[in-house]
């Protein structure tokens, strides 16, 4: 090769590298891998966290919102005033905000959304969030007055939930398939069984997103998830489903492994009204038959924190109650005999799709077998689980991670799927709802945790860890999960 040919080859190679590097640096789209596809896209009418993963903050916004650290921040409301008695909240809304279909966002939309959520025929999965609202009034186009029947120390927190996002009457009819919000991204396409696509909202009222488009790609099988990440077919896999692969990703400079906290109390949920689980001795026996660490090690490869109640260990008001149900199969057998089941019994164990449930379910079934409880395992898709277990109460045992923030109040709802009915606990949660003093609230929360732990309402397993695998050049993906959201509004590519 002549000197000129060598120089020409070097220049061509350099140019190709520059073009490739520039193209990569200019990347403005992202593909996020997920395991669970949502049943629809209306966060105000279903309990599926997979909905909020896509739409929270990206498409829909509320009066307030959660930040990456769990702090409650202004959302569509730029400020608010609270009356001296704590019962009237006056929200000042951002002006000039439009929905994705071009219609104006005004105070009347807030009235519509909150009235719809608290209506008698409301299908909102967290309707209890709105029970204390007495009235919602549009003072003018950018001012809303919400009057409560009693003070609520957590009202602004409640308004940050995905169940409290603001929707419009003009687009409500098709919200499940064509969600129209005010967020930094607009819904583009849903290829059922494959992916959901968003595009940037160039008319966004706030700080515009750096990304021009985003795709949520659904890959249910852990082996396929591994292949997709390794081939860089996805730019990140949120809540990666095969923790046994994480060490390999950590050793690969192409990737960053994020290991954070979630609000996900993972429980062996028990149908408290179904015999024999209506006997606290049986529920306690179930809890004492469970080796939490064996489940964490076997199903989660060590990722997860043991819990003894329905409360996040990273919360400053958490009480360690794991000692209430120490692993003791012999004591569990004695409790079953005392309750009239010396030879055990058979029940159902219905498992939704996440790997923590499927893998954990096999381990728990083996542990329960050791004390005489046989389980008939059914592997369900999310729609089936919601229909049979959550809405139909057709289960004995099930495993699910409750990823809603600070949701211990669900135990005050007798109609909730595990059907726990305790008047003392209900009174306590009612008192908590109107209490503003931080020290008193902390004490009430400690009491609440203790009651449900000592009633063995459910088998408390572990706090779900959030382990995500992310392209090393992608920034802005939340490490922790203070709510069920993959907020893409601050995600971008680095050089």
C-alpha positions as CSV (number, residue, x, y, z in Angstrom):
1,X,0.0,0.0,0.0
2,X,1.4,3.4,-1.0
3,X,1.7,6.4,1.4
4,X,-1.2,8.1,-0.4
5,X,-3.3,4.9,-0.1
6,X,-2.5,4.6,3.6
7,X,-3.4,8.2,4.3
8,X,-6.6,7.8,2.3
9,X,-7.5,4.6,4.3
10,X,-6.8,6.5,7.6
11,X,-9.0,9.4,6.5
12,X,-11.8,7.2,5.5
13,X,-11.7,5.2,8.7
14,X,-11.6,8.4,10.7
15,X,-14.5,9.8,8.8
16,X,-16.5,6.6,9.3
17,X,-15.7,6.7,13.1
18,X,-16.7,10.4,13.3
19,X,-20.0,9.7,11.5
20,X,-20.8,6.7,13.8
21,X,-19.9,8.7,16.9
22,X,-21.9,11.7,15.8
23,X,-24.9,9.5,15.0
24,X,-24.7,7.8,18.4
25,X,-24.3,11.2,20.2
26,X,-27.3,12.5,18.3
27,X,-29.5,9.5,19.3
28,X,-32.9,10.9,20.4
29,X,-34.9,7.8,20.8
30,X,-35.0,5.2,23.5
31,X,-36.3,1.6,23.8
32,X,-37.1,0.5,27.3
33,X,-37.6,-3.3,28.0
34,X,-40.3,-4.3,30.3
35,X,-41.7,-7.7,31.4
36,X,-45.4,-6.8,32.0
37,X,-47.7,-5.3,29.4
38,X,-50.6,-3.2,30.8
39,X,-54.2,-4.3,30.3
40,X,-55.1,-0.8,29.1
41,X,-53.8,2.8,29.5
42,X,-56.2,4.4,31.9
43,X,-54.4,4.8,35.3
44,X,-57.6,6.1,36.9
45,X,-59.6,2.8,36.5
46,X,-57.3,-0.1,37.2
47,X,-54.8,-1.4,39.8
48,X,-52.2,-2.6,37.3
49,X,-48.8,-0.9,38.0
50,X,-47.8,-1.6,34.4
51,X,-50.1,1.3,33.4
52,X,-48.4,3.9,35.5
53,X,-45.0,2.7,34.2
54,X,-45.9,4.0,30.8
55,X,-48.2,7.0,31.4
56,X,-47.2,8.5,34.7
57,X,-45.6,11.9,34.1
58,X,-44.9,11.0,30.5
59,X,-48.5,11.3,29.3
60,X,-50.6,12.2,32.3
61,X,-49.9,14.7,35.1
62,X,-51.6,15.5,38.4
63,X,-51.9,18.5,40.6
64,X,-48.7,17.3,42.3
65,X,-46.2,14.6,41.4
66,X,-43.5,12.4,42.9
67,X,-39.9,13.2,42.3
68,X,-37.2,10.5,42.0
69,X,-36.5,10.7,45.7
70,X,-40.2,10.4,46.6
71,X,-40.7,14.1,47.4
72,X,-44.0,15.6,46.5
73,X,-43.5,18.3,43.9
74,X,-45.7,20.8,42.1
75,X,-47.3,19.4,39.0
76,X,-50.1,21.1,37.0
77,X,-50.6,23.1,40.2
78,X,-47.7,25.6,40.5
79,X,-48.6,26.5,44.0
80,X,-51.3,26.1,46.7
81,X,-52.6,27.6,49.9
82,X,-54.0,25.7,52.8
83,X,-56.6,27.1,55.2
84,X,-55.8,27.4,58.9
85,X,-58.0,24.5,59.8
86,X,-56.4,22.3,57.1
87,X,-59.7,21.6,55.2
88,X,-59.5,23.9,52.2
89,X,-56.8,23.7,49.5
90,X,-56.7,26.4,46.9
91,X,-54.5,25.3,43.9
92,X,-53.1,27.9,41.4
93,X,-52.7,26.1,38.1
94,X,-50.2,26.7,35.3
95,X,-51.7,28.8,32.5
96,X,-51.3,28.1,28.8
97,X,-51.4,24.3,29.3
98,X,-53.1,22.2,26.6
99,X,-53.9,18.6,26.3
100,X,-52.4,16.5,23.5
101,X,-55.5,16.9,21.3
102,X,-55.2,20.7,21.5
103,X,-58.0,21.4,24.0
104,X,-57.2,23.7,26.9
105,X,-56.4,22.6,30.3
106,X,-58.4,24.5,32.8
107,X,-59.8,24.3,36.4
108,X,-62.9,22.6,35.0
109,X,-60.8,19.6,34.1
110,X,-59.6,19.3,37.6
111,X,-63.2,19.4,38.8
112,X,-64.1,16.7,36.3
113,X,-61.2,14.5,37.2
114,X,-61.6,14.6,41.0
115,X,-65.4,14.3,40.8
116,X,-65.1,11.4,38.5
117,X,-62.6,9.6,40.8
118,X,-64.8,10.0,43.8
119,X,-68.2,9.4,42.2
120,X,-70.4,6.6,43.5
121,X,-69.9,4.6,40.3
122,X,-66.2,5.3,40.1
123,X,-64.0,2.4,39.1
124,X,-60.8,4.0,40.4
125,X,-58.7,1.4,42.1
126,X,-57.7,3.8,44.8
127,X,-61.0,5.5,45.4
128,X,-60.2,5.8,49.1
129,X,-57.8,8.6,48.2
130,X,-60.7,10.8,47.3
131,X,-63.1,9.9,50.1
132,X,-62.4,12.9,52.2
133,X,-63.2,15.4,49.4
134,X,-66.4,17.3,50.2
135,X,-66.4,19.5,47.1
136,X,-64.2,20.7,44.2
137,X,-64.9,24.1,42.8
138,X,-63.4,26.0,39.8
139,X,-62.9,29.6,41.2
140,X,-61.6,30.7,37.8
141,X,-59.9,29.2,34.8
142,X,-56.6,28.7,36.7
143,X,-57.8,28.4,40.3
144,X,-59.3,25.3,42.0
145,X,-60.7,25.1,45.5
146,X,-60.8,21.6,47.1
147,X,-62.8,21.4,50.4
148,X,-62.2,18.4,52.6
149,X,-64.6,17.1,55.2
150,X,-61.7,16.9,57.7
151,X,-58.0,17.8,57.6
152,X,-55.8,15.3,55.7
153,X,-52.1,15.4,56.5
154,X,-51.3,13.4,53.3
155,X,-53.7,15.1,50.9
156,X,-50.9,16.5,48.6
157,X,-49.2,13.1,48.7
158,X,-52.5,11.4,47.6
159,X,-52.9,13.9,44.7
160,X,-49.4,12.7,43.4
161,X,-50.6,9.1,42.8
162,X,-51.2,8.0,39.3
163,X,-54.8,7.4,40.2
164,X,-55.2,11.1,40.7
165,X,-53.9,12.4,37.3
166,X,-56.0,15.0,35.5
167,X,-58.0,13.8,32.5
168,X,-60.4,15.7,30.1
169,X,-64.0,15.1,29.4
170,X,-63.4,15.5,25.7
171,X,-61.1,12.5,25.5
172,X,-62.3,10.3,28.3
173,X,-64.4,7.9,26.1
174,X,-61.3,6.3,24.5
175,X,-58.8,6.8,27.3
176,X,-58.0,3.1,27.7
177,X,-56.7,2.8,24.1
178,X,-55.8,6.4,23.2
179,X,-54.7,8.3,26.3
180,X,-54.7,12.1,26.0
181,X,-52.9,14.0,28.7
182,X,-50.8,17.1,29.3
183,X,-47.4,15.5,29.7
184,X,-44.1,15.8,27.9
185,X,-44.9,12.8,25.6
186,X,-47.9,12.0,23.5
187,X,-49.2,8.5,22.9
188,X,-48.3,7.3,19.4
189,X,-49.0,3.5,18.9
190,X,-49.8,0.4,20.8
191,X,-48.8,-2.9,19.1
192,X,-50.6,-5.3,21.3
193,X,-48.3,-8.0,22.7
194,X,-45.2,-6.1,21.5
195,X,-44.7,-2.5,22.3
196,X,-46.1,1.0,23.1
197,X,-44.7,4.1,21.4
198,X,-44.6,7.7,22.5
199,X,-43.5,10.8,20.8
200,X,-42.3,14.1,22.2
201,X,-45.0,16.7,22.9
202,X,-43.5,19.8,21.2
203,X,-46.2,22.0,22.7
204,X,-45.4,20.9,26.3
205,X,-46.0,23.7,28.8
206,X,-42.9,22.8,31.0
207,X,-39.3,21.8,30.3
208,X,-39.4,19.8,27.0
209,X,-38.1,16.3,26.9
210,X,-34.7,15.7,25.4
211,X,-35.9,12.5,23.7
212,X,-37.9,12.8,20.5
213,X,-39.5,9.3,20.9
214,X,-39.7,6.4,23.3
215,X,-40.7,2.8,22.9
216,X,-41.7,0.4,25.7
217,X,-40.9,-3.1,24.5
218,X,-42.6,-6.0,26.2
219,X,-40.4,-9.2,26.7
220,X,-41.9,-11.6,29.2
221,X,-39.4,-14.4,29.2
222,X,-36.2,-13.8,31.2
223,X,-34.0,-15.6,28.6
224,X,-35.4,-13.3,25.9
225,X,-34.8,-10.3,28.1
226,X,-31.1,-11.3,28.5
227,X,-30.7,-11.7,24.7
228,X,-32.4,-8.4,24.0
229,X,-30.1,-6.5,26.4
230,X,-26.9,-8.2,25.2
231,X,-27.8,-7.5,21.6
232,X,-28.6,-3.9,22.6
233,X,-32.1,-4.3,21.0
234,X,-33.3,-2.4,24.1
235,X,-31.4,0.6,25.7
236,X,-32.5,-0.3,29.2
237,X,-34.4,-3.1,30.8
238,X,-36.4,-1.7,33.8
239,X,-36.8,-4.1,36.7
240,X,-34.7,-6.8,35.0
241,X,-36.4,-10.1,35.6
242,X,-33.4,-12.5,35.8
243,X,-31.2,-11.3,38.7
244,X,-28.8,-14.2,38.1
245,X,-27.5,-12.3,35.0
246,X,-26.7,-9.0,36.8
247,X,-23.1,-9.9,37.7
248,X,-22.4,-10.5,34.0
249,X,-23.9,-7.1,33.1
250,X,-21.9,-5.4,35.8
251,X,-18.7,-6.7,34.3
252,X,-19.6,-5.4,30.8
253,X,-18.6,-1.7,30.2
254,X,-21.5,-1.3,27.8
255,X,-24.0,-1.4,30.7
256,X,-24.7,0.1,34.1
257,X,-26.7,-1.9,36.6
258,X,-28.9,0.2,38.9
259,X,-29.9,-1.3,42.2
260,X,-32.4,0.8,44.1
261,X,-35.3,0.7,46.4
262,X,-39.0,0.3,45.6
263,X,-42.2,0.8,47.5
264,X,-42.9,-2.9,46.6
265,X,-43.9,-4.9,49.7
266,X,-43.9,-8.4,48.3
267,X,-46.4,-10.5,50.2
268,X,-47.9,-14.0,50.2
269,X,-51.5,-12.6,50.2
270,X,-54.0,-14.6,52.1
271,X,-57.8,-14.7,51.6
272,X,-58.8,-13.8,55.1
273,X,-62.5,-14.7,54.7
274,X,-61.9,-18.1,53.2
275,X,-61.7,-21.1,55.5
276,X,-59.4,-22.0,57.0
277,X,-57.6,-18.7,56.6
278,X,-60.3,-16.9,58.7
279,X,-58.5,-18.4,61.7
280,X,-55.5,-16.3,62.8
281,X,-53.7,-19.5,63.9
282,X,-53.7,-20.8,60.4
283,X,-52.5,-17.5,59.0
284,X,-49.7,-17.5,61.6
285,X,-48.8,-21.1,60.8
286,X,-48.5,-20.1,57.1
287,X,-46.2,-17.2,58.0
288,X,-44.0,-19.3,60.3
289,X,-43.6,-22.0,57.6
290,X,-41.9,-19.4,55.3
291,X,-38.2,-19.0,55.2
292,X,-37.9,-15.4,53.8
293,X,-34.2,-15.5,53.2
294,X,-34.5,-18.8,51.2
295,X,-37.1,-17.0,49.0
296,X,-34.9,-14.0,48.5
297,X,-31.9,-16.1,47.7
298,X,-33.7,-18.6,45.5
299,X,-36.1,-16.3,43.6
300,X,-34.2,-13.0,43.7
301,X,-30.6,-14.1,43.9
302,X,-30.1,-12.2,47.2
303,X,-31.8,-9.0,46.0
304,X,-34.5,-7.9,48.5
305,X,-34.9,-7.0,52.2
306,X,-36.9,-9.2,54.6
307,X,-40.1,-7.5,56.0
308,X,-42.5,-8.4,58.8
309,X,-45.3,-6.0,57.9
310,X,-46.6,-4.0,55.0
311,X,-44.2,-1.0,55.1
312,X,-41.0,0.0,53.3
313,X,-37.8,-0.5,55.4
314,X,-36.4,2.7,54.0
315,X,-39.3,4.7,55.5
316,X,-38.2,6.4,58.7
317,X,-41.3,5.1,60.5
318,X,-40.6,1.5,59.6
319,X,-40.8,-1.0,62.5
320,X,-38.8,-4.3,62.2
321,X,-41.5,-6.9,63.0
322,X,-39.8,-9.9,61.2
323,X,-39.5,-11.5,64.6
324,X,-43.3,-12.0,64.7
325,X,-43.0,-14.8,62.2
326,X,-39.7,-16.4,62.5
327,X,-39.1,-19.6,60.4
328,X,-40.3,-22.4,62.6
329,X,-42.0,-25.3,60.8
330,X,-42.6,-27.4,64.0
331,X,-44.3,-24.5,65.7
332,X,-46.4,-24.0,62.5
333,X,-47.5,-27.6,62.6
334,X,-48.5,-27.3,66.2
335,X,-50.6,-24.2,65.3
336,X,-52.4,-26.1,62.5
337,X,-53.2,-28.9,64.9
338,X,-54.5,-26.5,67.4
339,X,-56.7,-25.0,64.8
340,X,-58.1,-28.4,63.9
341,X,-55.9,-29.3,60.9
342,X,-53.4,-31.8,62.2
343,X,-53.1,-33.3,58.7
344,X,-53.0,-30.0,57.0
345,X,-55.2,-29.1,54.0
346,X,-55.2,-28.1,50.3
347,X,-55.6,-24.6,48.9
348,X,-54.9,-22.7,45.8
349,X,-51.8,-20.6,45.0
350,X,-52.5,-18.3,42.1
351,X,-49.4,-16.7,40.6
352,X,-49.2,-13.6,38.4
353,X,-46.5,-13.3,35.7
354,X,-43.5,-11.6,37.5
355,X,-40.6,-13.8,38.2
356,X,-40.6,-13.0,41.9
357,X,-44.1,-14.6,42.0
358,X,-43.5,-17.6,39.8
359,X,-40.1,-18.5,41.2
360,X,-41.1,-17.5,44.8
361,X,-44.3,-19.5,44.5
362,X,-42.4,-22.8,43.8
363,X,-40.3,-22.2,46.9
364,X,-43.2,-21.3,49.1
365,X,-45.2,-24.3,47.9
366,X,-42.4,-26.6,49.0
367,X,-42.1,-24.8,52.3
368,X,-45.8,-25.1,53.0
369,X,-45.8,-28.8,52.0
370,X,-43.4,-29.4,54.9
371,X,-46.2,-28.5,57.4
372,X,-48.9,-30.3,55.5
373,X,-50.4,-27.6,53.3
374,X,-50.6,-28.6,49.7
375,X,-51.0,-25.9,47.1
376,X,-52.6,-26.2,43.7
377,X,-50.5,-23.7,41.6
378,X,-52.1,-21.7,38.8
379,X,-49.9,-19.5,36.7
380,X,-52.1,-16.6,35.5
381,X,-51.6,-13.6,33.2
382,X,-52.3,-10.2,34.7
383,X,-55.8,-9.9,33.3
384,X,-56.7,-13.3,34.7
385,X,-55.1,-12.5,38.1
386,X,-57.0,-9.2,38.3
387,X,-60.3,-10.9,37.4
388,X,-59.9,-14.0,39.6
389,X,-57.9,-12.9,42.6
390,X,-58.1,-9.1,42.9
391,X,-61.8,-8.6,41.9
392,X,-63.2,-12.1,42.3
393,X,-61.7,-13.2,45.6
394,X,-61.2,-16.6,44.0
395,X,-58.0,-17.7,45.6
396,X,-56.5,-19.1,48.8
397,X,-53.0,-17.7,48.5
398,X,-51.3,-15.5,45.9
399,X,-48.0,-13.6,45.6
400,X,-47.8,-10.0,44.6
401,X,-45.7,-7.0,45.1
402,X,-47.6,-3.9,46.2
403,X,-45.6,-1.1,44.6
404,X,-47.9,1.8,45.5
405,X,-46.3,4.4,47.8
406,X,-47.1,4.2,51.5
407,X,-50.3,2.1,51.0
408,X,-50.8,0.5,54.4
409,X,-54.3,2.1,54.3
410,X,-55.5,-0.7,52.0
411,X,-55.8,-2.8,55.2
412,X,-58.6,-0.6,56.3
413,X,-60.7,-1.6,53.3
414,X,-62.7,-4.8,54.0
415,X,-63.6,-5.2,50.4
416,X,-59.9,-5.2,49.3
417,X,-58.9,-8.5,47.8
418,X,-57.4,-10.1,50.9
419,X,-60.6,-9.1,52.8
420,X,-59.2,-8.1,56.1
421,X,-61.9,-6.5,58.4
422,X,-60.6,-5.0,61.6
423,X,-62.6,-2.1,63.1
424,X,-59.7,-1.0,65.4
425,X,-57.4,-0.8,62.4
426,X,-59.9,1.1,60.4
427,X,-60.3,3.7,63.2
428,X,-56.6,4.1,63.4
429,X,-56.2,4.8,59.7
430,X,-59.1,7.2,59.9
431,X,-57.3,9.0,62.7
432,X,-54.1,9.0,60.6
433,X,-55.9,10.6,57.7
434,X,-56.8,13.7,59.7
435,X,-53.6,14.0,61.8
436,X,-51.0,16.6,60.9
437,X,-48.6,16.4,63.8
438,X,-45.5,14.5,62.5
439,X,-44.8,12.8,65.9
440,X,-48.3,11.6,66.3
441,X,-48.5,10.4,62.7
442,X,-45.3,8.4,63.2
443,X,-46.8,6.7,66.3
444,X,-50.0,5.9,64.5
445,X,-48.0,4.4,61.6
446,X,-46.0,2.2,64.1
447,X,-49.3,1.0,65.6
448,X,-50.7,0.2,62.2
449,X,-47.7,-1.9,61.2
450,X,-47.9,-3.8,64.5
451,X,-51.6,-4.6,64.2
452,X,-51.4,-6.2,60.8
453,X,-48.2,-8.0,61.7
454,X,-49.7,-9.5,64.8
455,X,-52.9,-10.4,63.0
456,X,-50.8,-12.2,60.3
457,X,-53.1,-10.8,57.7
458,X,-50.6,-11.8,55.0
459,X,-47.3,-13.5,54.8
460,X,-44.8,-10.6,54.6
461,X,-41.9,-11.7,52.5
462,X,-39.5,-9.0,51.3
463,X,-39.2,-5.4,50.0
464,X,-38.7,-5.7,46.2
465,X,-35.4,-4.4,45.0
466,X,-35.3,-2.5,41.7
467,X,-32.6,-3.8,39.5
468,X,-32.4,-2.3,36.0
469,X,-29.8,-2.7,33.3
470,X,-29.1,0.5,31.4
471,X,-26.9,1.4,28.5
472,X,-23.9,3.2,30.0
473,X,-24.5,6.3,27.8
474,X,-28.2,6.7,28.9
475,X,-28.8,9.0,31.8
476,X,-31.8,10.0,33.8
477,X,-33.4,6.6,34.5
478,X,-34.5,6.5,38.1
479,X,-32.5,4.2,40.3
480,X,-35.2,4.1,43.0
481,X,-39.0,3.7,42.5
482,X,-40.9,5.9,44.8
483,X,-43.9,5.3,42.6
484,X,-44.8,3.0,39.7
485,X,-43.4,5.1,36.9
486,X,-40.7,5.1,34.3
487,X,-40.4,8.9,34.1
488,X,-38.6,9.7,30.8
489,X,-39.0,13.4,31.0
490,X,-35.3,13.9,32.1
491,X,-33.8,11.0,30.2
492,X,-31.1,11.7,27.6
493,X,-28.0,10.3,25.9
494,X,-24.5,11.4,26.8
495,X,-21.6,11.8,24.4
